[in-house]
């Protein structure tokens, strides 16, 4: 948003000592972000009015001319120019040597120096509007057109800034994002009100006079959707005409970034900039019926209805969009842009002036859908004040009568106002204000700040507050601030931002630093992620909580037993996951082609509909599903023959590091997707918490996985509820250990975990048992397997002799052979 400082100063009487830099700083600290200040015409130094006295063809270039130009000096300047509209006697903008221009209107500013062009010396440059930053004010008609200012009476050599009325004011560049929550600031009057409060300066603008009823034109307004259009006002005005608006109005529009068009249109844009109320003028002759009556209908568009806007583009509308229409056709897209058939034309002498209020959501949706952003839609999207519609209409009529003294009101003021907002009164206690801010602002100062911002304030007396009595204010919020001021805290913010945040001394809060409450589940998840990634070289996966029906079926699960999303992100994944395994196994299939080893893990919640009673209240009387945190991992390596053992050891290691001892027991109930005899239940502190299993051949084919894959899943919510292993220190033995190996052949039904448990507790000298090989095949017989172990023997009292180690080893083997009917290989 561009803000002309000279225009602003006409709306608020600032002291002479206040500079534009002071205003920009205070606004940035309290209200909006001023991104920069630039002086109008700052880039037009050394650019003056020139009068072409002579034009000759260039001797060495067919498309160039050699001109003699009077720039007010003692002699004429010779300038080579390629302009297509050159003529003798023409007034032009001449950039003298030292001026800064953009070549052909593009790139950065370049300082002009004397040049020789095709053998002819050139002492300056006759400029196009785009080359000196005036392209918006004077649009090019063709690429080679130079700026023609012959209609402006000025002597040769007069600075261009003086001729165009530039250089007299600074422009404040305001970040629009900082205005998003303040619809009242989208006009000069709103900013003026803020500056008035900041500098304790009186406002200089007044509410325009009410419009007196006219006659001659019958005008009716009906609104079919009062939610989308809370208020619509209109009036007929005759005696206007399409002529250029006065220079002072054009200069203000230019300074604010709006291109002047003609007096009728410029007034509507001027009011929009001044008070923030978008306006629109219809050509009366284009929308009246055969009897001269104007019937304005604010209605939803028909599905598929087409409409051509002022810019000549045709749009296809839907029934959520709002139109302004008469009885026969649409004439404007409400709050966005008017139509080409009802636009002001050269023959326009009577207009229907519109000032309305539209629903912010409706305008934003329409603007985004049509990719049609305008100054009007940008303001309506911010939820404008409905009472502002009447103000805008009155101000526009006031300006039209100023520009066209013979202009007359030709109808009643049609006003459809569905529901007037009730006034909002907020109580604010002096003690509460002091407590919120930490400083004492005199109640008199607080009252003056609020009154300068437009609030109506009255002192209510004293009210008990704790052990003291404090004065209380009753503040009536003005209609233009009811969008962002609703509670006492909002008023507190209003007071302190104007009073000045710099008056609040910085101080550290006084609080007691307490250690956070133990969070075993969070700690467990963090340790697992770290250990799985760094110690075991697994990659963390982050998958959606939504699964395919095919993946559930592959795991033997029924999709209809899962929660189904009413509006899924993808139609392929409509179900909420009850297991991490489904998405992880799909990830194996996607990654197996790029790597022979796929090792993934994930920590994420699952959603169990059968435990809805354990869930939480969703705020609407329903229940959310129980969402325990699960850990899952998958492992597939075409070069690994002991994948199951690797996963089991990894789980035992990472959970042990977190302080939880896992036990692996033969699975009592096998899932359909597990390979028979290749699955274990995982237990922790006598609770079954998960499983570890090899993917069966059929399920492996359904997922499209090429190699043997192991999957494990553990309910961390259950694990975290068990007691952590008590950490204790054991003095390591100072005596060397002895290692012996053994390979045992046994039935395939015997679980490795059971054998390891037996070996580990068979003798006091056994310190560690580690499986290093597993084999089943023709060399051990059908229904058999071979398990090979490293066994570590060590005494805390002496060095073991070979005979002692062998005897203990023989004793262990005998026990295992007897217990599991095994044979030594």
C-alpha angles and dihedrals in degrees: 000000000000119000124195109219093205091054090047091053090057090059097047125032103230121187114257091244092064112098127200088249089058091052092048092050096048092046091051092050095047116018123005137004111258103202097189150335123233131178117236109249093011090137094049097077113137091015111122142168112275131189117212109230102172138013125196132171115260108253094221104030127054095203098047131078131204111224135188109217131190110219097168095271130121092266138027120263121235108225128176111217138174097198116143096212102050118142137164113267093024119142111227141170109259121196107209124207107292095032119123119234141163113242108240088347094291138105129011127330112278125199111241118236133178109281141184112225116194091334097314121106113234120201100193144339134272100218137220115220092251092055093062100037098262098109094117093048094045109024116203118249092197136004097258098043117124123211110275113200097165091126090065115083107226137136121248111269095030110139110255091229089061093048093050095040093246128139093049098097142034122235120223114210109211124193107241092211090066089059097053096102095040112066090171090066095063089091136055092248092060092051090044090055090054093048090048090056094044096051099027089240124150121250117245102198125091135200107265119246120271118263116254117222115261133193141220101072126066109221126184130178126194126177118203096185110041093176092059091040112029093173137018124177128178140166136183119239125187132188098054126123142190105263133130113281117244119280094251091057094045091050092053092048091049092048090053093050098257121124115228115237109170137322095269095051094036092060091057091050091045092055091046090055095041101050102008095247115131113223136189134199121207123198103248093214091055097055105031121104128233091280094050093253121137115215111185115195121188104204142153115265119254116251107270094007113155125221133178115215130209092270090061096251120134116223131194110220135201132214095264091067124090125229136192108221145160122223094283109034147357117272103182144008100244114254094353115065142333126241129260094236095057098040124125109270136190089266095052114126101151126046139186106224117210127200114169146155121231134188110268095221093050093051093045091050093048094045093049094045093051093038086231113139118179138166088255096051091047089059099040089052089065095062104254124212110265091216088061090070092072092045090052093050093050093046092050092050089049091054094045090054089049092052096037109032091186093055115121138192106249103186145022119283102261109211125177106185111168103187127002114216117246117241116261120223119189126191118221123185121209091227092051090049091053093046093050095049101034090226133079115247112187110250089232091059092046091051093049092049093052093045092051088052090056101262120136109231133187130173111241099194126248130327129191111255114178107307095340137062117238134188117252130212126210108208123191110206114225115238093247091060100043090098094065107019113068110129138038090261089062090054090048089055091049091054098046097044091055093039087053132258088227088074091066108088116224113245134164113248117254107235140139114252108224129181112252118258114265113271105191094174093052092045092049093051092049094050092047093052093049096045096043092051102040104029102033102027096236119152119230113238125203111199134171119267088234125090140194121249089233092058092051092049091050088057091049093251125136113238091208089064090061130082111261123210116236090212108024120191087232128022087220092062108042098142129084114234122254091178135035092214096079097062094037092055090050087052090055090056092050094048103037094083094060097044137027089217122057116180115167136164135180138188111204142132122264125207119234114191093186088067099052090133089063091052127091133263110271093210095253100075094270130105129244116222122264108268112197118182112247134194117211135175138178129197129191124166123164090204097048118092095179101049094141093053091047092054092044092051091046092053093046090049100047096043090046089054088054091052101258125116115214125205123203117211133174110277110256095196120029125211116231093245095055120097109248112263093004101096138084136191115236118224133189122187093343092311124114103231106166150323143257118206145160113244111251121240094249094049089043089058093047091055092043094237116157103200139043109287131195121204129189132181129184131185103232092188088065095042093051091055092061122085119269116246109265107248113230134171121236119192106238116239113260090210125088122259128233123219126208129178129212134180117203129191115212143148116298089236091068111100120231090222091058093051092048090049091052093049093046094055100034096094139011091236093061107102103166140008120197128181110222103168140025124185139173124174146092095318094064100036135248116312091014136108137189124229120190121198139191108217121196118206122191139158126212091208108045147356110279117235120224090249092055092048092048093049092050090046091051090050091052094049091050091053094050093045090052096043098047101023087242133162129219113241 
